Amino acid sequence: FKMAAKLLEDGVIVIPKCVETEALNNTCTYTEGIVEKILSNLELKEVDVMGDTGFFFDEVSSRCPGRVDIRYGFDTTEIEALVKSGPWMQILEEVLENDVTLQYSGLVLNLPGSQNQDWHKDGDHLFPALSTQLPPHAFTLFIPLVPMTPDMGQPEFFIGSHENAVAKSLEEGATVDPPVSLGGKLGDIILFDYRIVHRGTANSNTAIKESLTKMKWLEGGGRPMLYSVFSKSWFKDTKNFGASSIFAS
């Protein structure tokens, strides 16, 4: 349970070589149809995924220019089996005190030419005004579907910033330890506290790509990453997506 203790202390851990390549390849293949459908509908609505104007639908939202967060199509039994079958589940049981609920899963597609995200937390502290640090209530799991090299945009974390005091120091511009980039090989995962300050970084891959709707986003240097949100059973995340449907006429 050393990993659980490290997760509680640092707010983020990497677990190496814990997802089989076959499972990752199968998931990557499945996502192609989902991504094609979503990007086609965005194109029909004349949404520029690389533009500065954000978009927020029930099924898909922008996180910054070139970074598309897709929740549609990832509530299948196969996806659920994958995200609930790894060694991270034992860690989650430990840190969430045997009260672990899968909220939802999705895919973040980081396209070539994307920008750095703003620093952010996936969710706020439950009672930010409290001086006492409360136990964790939610975690995000990242499962990269391709090797996460620096040029494709690795996530960066301020270690320990899930602690309210550290987060406030960041907000006030105080000097803290520099952020850490976390990438890894295929099969590695990242697990982090919902409250940690982090961001996705730009995908600087310069490979030539054709129309996104022709499934060249992967060959052209796109970086797809499966993610899941796990939490205490009483917690519900209601703020990360819009209300209207991408499929509405």
C-alpha positions in Angstrom: 0.0 0.0 0.0 3.0 2.3 -0.5 1.4 3.6 -3.7 -1.7 4.6 -1.8 0.3 6.5 0.7 2.2 8.3 -2.1 -1.0 9.2 -3.8 -2.3 10.7 -0.6 0.9 12.6 -0.1 1.7 13.8 -3.6 -1.7 13.9 -5.1 -0.6 11.9 -8.2 1.1 8.6 -9.1 2.2 6.7 -12.2 1.7 3.0 -12.2 3.9 1.4 -14.9 3.1 -1.5 -17.2 -0.4 -2.3 -15.8 -2.6 -2.3 -18.9 -2.1 -5.0 -21.6 -1.2 -3.8 -25.1 -4.0 -5.8 -26.7 -6.6 -4.1 -24.5 -5.2 -0.7 -25.4 -5.1 -1.5 -29.1 -8.7 -2.7 -29.0 -9.8 0.4 -27.1 -8.0 2.6 -29.6 -9.7 0.9 -32.5 -13.1 1.3 -30.8 -12.5 5.1 -30.3 -12.0 5.7 -34.0 -15.7 5.3 -34.7 -16.6 7.5 -31.8 -14.1 10.2 -32.7 -15.2 10.2 -36.3 -18.9 10.7 -35.3 -18.2 13.5 -32.9 -15.8 15.4 -35.2 -18.2 15.0 -38.1 -21.0 16.5 -36.1 -18.7 19.4 -34.9 -17.8 20.0 -38.5 -21.5 20.1 -39.5 -22.1 22.7 -36.8 -19.1 24.7 -38.1 -17.2 24.3 -34.9 -13.5 24.9 -35.2 -11.8 22.5 -32.8 -8.5 24.4 -33.2 -10.1 27.8 -32.7 -10.1 30.0 -29.6 -13.9 29.8 -29.2 -14.8 27.1 -26.7 -17.7 24.7 -27.2 -19.6 22.8 -24.6 -22.1 20.0 -25.4 -23.4 17.2 -23.3 -21.3 14.7 -25.3 -18.2 16.7 -26.0 -16.4 19.9 -24.8 -13.3 21.8 -25.6 -10.6 22.1 -23.0 -8.4 24.5 -25.0 -7.7 25.0 -28.7 -7.0 21.5 -30.2 -8.0 19.6 -27.1 -11.3 17.7 -27.4 -13.0 16.0 -24.4 -15.4 13.3 -25.5 -17.8 11.6 -23.1 -20.2 10.1 -25.6 -19.8 6.4 -26.3 -17.6 5.5 -23.3 -20.3 4.0 -21.0 -20.0 0.5 -22.5 -19.4 -2.7 -20.5 -16.1 -3.2 -22.2 -14.8 0.2 -21.2 -16.1 -0.2 -17.7 -14.4 -3.6 -17.5 -11.1 -2.1 -18.6 -11.1 0.8 -16.2 -12.2 -1.3 -13.2 -9.8 -4.2 -13.8 -6.3 -2.7 -13.0 -4.2 -2.6 -9.9 -5.3 1.0 -9.3 -8.6 -0.3 -8.0 -7.0 -1.6 -4.9 -5.3 1.8 -4.4 -8.7 3.5 -4.9 -10.3 1.2 -2.3 -7.6 2.2 0.1 -7.7 6.0 -0.4 -11.5 6.2 -0.7 -12.0 3.9 2.3 -13.8 1.2 0.4 -16.4 3.5 -1.1 -15.5 3.6 -4.8 -18.0 4.6 -7.6 -17.2 4.9 -11.3 -18.7 8.3 -12.3 -18.0 8.2 -16.0 -15.3 7.6 -18.6 -14.3 9.5 -21.7 -11.5 10.3 -24.1 -9.3 13.4 -24.4 -8.0 13.9 -27.9 -5.0 16.2 -28.0 -4.5 17.2 -31.7 -1.3 18.4 -33.3 -1.1 22.2 -33.0 -3.0 22.3 -29.7 -2.2 24.8 -27.1 -1.2 24.5 -23.4 -4.2 24.3 -21.1 -4.7 26.8 -18.3 -3.7 25.5 -14.9 -6.8 24.0 -13.3 -8.3 21.5 -10.9 -10.8 18.9 -12.1 -12.9 19.7 -9.1 -12.7 22.2 -6.2 -12.3 21.4 -2.5 -15.6 20.6 -1.0 -15.3 23.4 1.6 -12.4 25.7 0.4 -12.8 28.1 3.4 -11.8 25.3 5.8 -8.3 25.4 7.1 -8.4 21.7 7.7 -7.5 19.4 4.8 -10.4 17.0 4.1 -9.8 13.4 2.9 -10.1 12.9 -0.9 -13.5 12.4 -2.4 -12.6 11.8 -6.1 -9.8 10.7 -8.4 -9.1 10.8 -12.1 -7.5 7.9 -14.0 -5.6 8.5 -17.2 -4.9 5.6 -19.6 -2.9 6.8 -22.6 -3.8 4.8 -25.7 -0.5 5.7 -27.4 3.0 6.3 -25.9 2.8 9.7 -24.3 6.0 11.4 -25.6 6.9 15.0 -24.7 6.2 16.3 -28.2 2.6 14.9 -28.1 1.9 16.8 -24.9 2.3 15.3 -21.5 0.2 16.4 -18.5 2.0 18.6 -15.9 1.2 18.5 -12.1 2.1 20.7 -9.2 3.0 17.9 -6.7 1.2 18.3 -3.4 -1.2 21.0 -4.8 -4.2 18.9 -3.8 -3.5 20.3 -0.4 -5.6 23.4 0.1 -2.7 25.4 1.5 -0.4 24.6 -1.5 -3.2 25.5 -4.0 -3.8 28.8 -2.2 0.0 29.5 -2.4 -0.1 28.9 -6.1 -3.1 31.3 -6.5 -1.2 34.0 -4.6 1.9 33.6 -6.7 4.1 32.2 -4.0 7.2 30.3 -4.9 6.6 26.6 -5.0 8.4 23.6 -6.5 8.1 23.6 -10.4 5.5 21.4 -12.0 6.4 17.8 -13.0 5.7 16.4 -16.5 4.3 12.8 -16.4 4.4 10.7 -19.5 5.3 7.1 -19.9 5.3 4.1 -22.0 2.3 2.3 -23.4 0.6 0.4 -20.6 1.5 3.0 -17.9 -1.4 4.9 -16.2 -1.6 8.1 -14.1 -3.9 8.4 -11.1 -4.5 11.7 -9.4 -6.6 13.5 -6.8 -9.4 15.5 -8.3 -8.2 18.6 -6.5 -4.6 18.7 -7.8 -3.5 21.7 -9.9 -2.5 20.4 -13.4 -2.7 21.1 -17.1 -2.4 19.3 -20.4 0.4 20.6 -22.6 0.6 21.4 -26.3 0.9 18.7 -28.9 3.8 20.0 -31.0 3.9 17.0 -33.3 4.3 18.4 -36.8 3.3 15.4 -38.9 1.1 16.2 -41.9 -2.5 15.2 -41.4 -5.5 15.0 -43.7 -9.2 15.7 -42.8 -9.8 14.8 -39.2 -13.1 13.1 -40.2 -11.0 10.6 -42.3 -9.4 9.2 -39.2 -6.0 10.7 -39.8 -5.9 12.2 -36.4 -3.9 9.3 -35.0 -1.5 8.8 -37.9 -1.1 12.6 -38.0 0.2 12.7 -34.4 -3.0 13.0 -32.4 -2.8 11.7 -28.8 -5.9 9.9 -27.5 -6.2 9.3 -23.8 -8.9 7.3 -22.0 -9.9 8.7 -18.7 -12.3 7.8 -15.8 -13.5 9.6 -12.8 -13.9 7.6 -9.6 -15.4 9.0 -6.4 -17.2 8.4 -3.2 -20.7 7.2 -3.8 -22.3 10.4 -2.7 -20.3 12.7 -5.0 -21.6 13.8 -8.4 -19.7 15.9 -10.9 -22.1 18.2 -12.7 -19.9 21.0 -14.1 -17.5 19.6 -16.7 -19.9 19.4 -19.7 -22.7 21.4 -21.4 -26.4 20.7 -21.4 -27.3 20.8 -25.2 -26.6 17.8 -27.4 -24.2 17.8 -30.3 -26.7 15.7 -32.2 -29.6 18.2 -31.8 -30.8 19.8 -35.1 
